[in-house]
Amino acid sequence: MLFAIWIEDVPDSLQRRLKVREAHLERLREFVAQGKVKMAGPFPKVPGEDPTKTGFAGGLIVADFDTADEAEQWLKDDPYYAEGVFKSYWIQPYIKVLPAE
């Protein structure tokens, strides 16, 4: 089942985020290789600017999990979570309608 994970970063988390960014991305790449991730990406703090310089507001991941609890545990195992980047998160079941595959 697909779940959408909406994440809000704590203010001024850029340095913490950048410190573990490669580990976070590698973990996502492994999940992509398993066919689990449907989409993932950050919310830039300043639209049109490089968020690695101006900051991130959070992010969104849509991925396949058996349960919401599994999705939450997966998120809590993420390097960003361990580094204290996340202020809050929201996990909801997600139904992809378009585009049809």
Secondary structure, DSSP 4 states (H G I P E B T S, - for coil): -EEEEEEEEPTT-HHHHHHHHHHHHHHHHHHHHTT-EEEEEEEESSTTS-HHHH-EEEEEEEEE-SSHHHHHHHHHTSHHHHHT-EEEEEEEE----SS--
